[in-house]
Amino acid sequence: MNVTRFSEAPEYFPPNHFMMRCLRLQGHEAGPAQALWMGVSIIEPGGHTSLDASPVEKHYVVLEGVVTVVTEGGEAELNRHDSCRLAPGERRKLENRTETRAAILLAMPFPQG
């Protein structure tokens, strides 16, 4: 078993993430993992990512606040405990358009290869 205490989760710094604090919960520098890694992004009011894609699917769950997920096909406002899945190669932008902090859980498989 690998336990990561939230207070001890290592911070990481993905490109094109603005006014956000990203923490690794499992996988990579947070410990061993074979299939996927998980992280939490704390998004300040006005915080966002750019419209980017990854080669693997992503799963998001809003833990607190409201996060708007924008894709080339439209956008969805996700509230606490709402979730979404993004397909491999699907470009997405996360935005906190509110006046309060938001937190979102990310689960993502490791790239094949």
C-alpha positions as CSV (number, residue, x, y, z in Angstrom):
1,M,0.0,0.0,0.0
2,N,1.2,3.5,-0.8
3,V,-0.4,6.3,1.3
4,T,0.0,9.9,0.3
5,R,-1.2,12.4,3.0
6,F,-2.8,15.4,1.3
7,S,-0.6,17.7,3.5
8,E,2.5,15.9,2.1
9,A,1.5,15.5,-1.5
10,P,4.3,16.6,-3.8
11,E,3.6,19.7,-5.9
12,Y,4.2,19.6,-9.6
13,F,4.2,22.3,-12.2
14,P,2.6,21.4,-15.5
15,P,3.0,23.9,-18.4
16,N,0.1,26.3,-19.3
17,H,-1.6,26.1,-15.8
18,F,-2.2,29.6,-14.4
19,M,-3.2,30.5,-10.8
20,M,-3.3,26.8,-9.9
21,R,-1.6,24.6,-7.4
22,C,-1.1,21.1,-8.7
23,L,-0.5,18.2,-6.2
24,R,0.4,14.6,-7.1
25,L,-1.6,12.1,-5.0
26,Q,-0.4,8.8,-6.5
27,G,2.1,7.9,-9.2
28,H,5.2,9.7,-10.4
29,E,6.9,11.5,-7.5
30,A,4.0,10.5,-5.1
31,G,4.9,6.8,-5.3
32,P,4.6,3.6,-7.4
33,A,1.8,3.1,-9.8
34,Q,1.4,0.8,-12.8
35,A,-1.6,2.0,-14.8
36,L,-2.5,5.5,-13.8
37,W,-1.7,8.5,-11.7
38,M,-3.9,10.9,-9.8
39,G,-3.6,14.5,-8.8
40,V,-5.5,17.4,-7.4
41,S,-5.5,20.9,-8.9
42,I,-6.5,23.8,-6.7
43,I,-7.8,26.6,-8.9
44,E,-7.9,30.1,-7.7
45,P,-10.6,32.5,-8.9
46,G,-9.6,33.4,-12.5
47,G,-7.3,30.4,-12.7
48,H,-7.2,28.3,-15.9
49,T,-5.3,26.1,-18.2
50,S,-4.7,26.7,-21.9
51,L,-6.7,24.8,-24.5
52,D,-4.4,21.7,-24.8
53,A,-4.7,18.0,-25.4
54,S,-2.8,14.9,-24.2
55,P,-2.4,11.6,-26.0
56,V,-4.3,9.7,-23.2
57,E,-7.7,10.1,-21.8
58,K,-8.3,12.2,-18.7
59,H,-11.0,11.9,-16.0
60,Y,-11.9,14.8,-13.7
61,V,-14.1,15.0,-10.6
62,V,-14.8,18.4,-9.0
63,L,-14.1,18.2,-5.2
64,E,-15.1,21.7,-4.3
65,G,-16.4,24.8,-6.1
66,V,-17.3,25.1,-9.8
67,V,-15.0,24.4,-12.7
68,T,-15.9,25.1,-16.3
69,V,-14.5,22.6,-18.8
70,V,-14.2,24.0,-22.3
71,T,-13.6,21.8,-25.4
72,E,-13.8,22.6,-29.1
73,G,-17.2,21.0,-29.0
74,G,-18.6,23.2,-26.2
75,E,-18.4,23.7,-22.5
76,A,-19.8,22.3,-19.3
77,E,-20.0,23.8,-15.8
78,L,-19.1,21.1,-13.3
79,N,-20.2,21.4,-9.7
80,R,-19.1,19.5,-6.6
81,H,-18.9,15.7,-7.4
82,D,-19.7,16.2,-11.1
83,S,-17.2,14.5,-13.4
84,C,-16.2,14.3,-17.0
85,R,-14.0,12.2,-19.3
86,L,-11.9,13.6,-22.1
87,A,-10.8,11.4,-24.9
88,P,-7.2,11.0,-26.0
89,G,-6.3,14.0,-28.1
90,E,-9.4,16.0,-27.1
91,R,-8.3,19.6,-26.4
92,R,-9.6,21.0,-23.1
93,K,-9.4,24.2,-21.0
94,L,-10.2,24.3,-17.3
95,E,-11.5,27.6,-15.9
96,N,-12.6,28.9,-12.5
97,R,-15.0,31.7,-13.4
98,T,-16.2,32.1,-9.8
99,E,-15.0,34.2,-6.9
100,T,-14.2,31.2,-4.8
101,R,-11.5,28.6,-4.9
102,A,-12.2,25.3,-6.7
103,A,-10.5,21.9,-6.5
104,I,-10.6,19.1,-9.1
105,L,-9.3,15.5,-9.0
106,L,-7.5,14.2,-12.1
107,A,-7.0,10.6,-12.9
108,M,-4.9,9.8,-16.0
109,P,-3.3,6.6,-17.4
110,F,0.4,6.6,-18.1
111,P,1.3,7.1,-21.8
112,Q,1.7,3.8,-23.7
113,G,5.2,3.1,-25.0
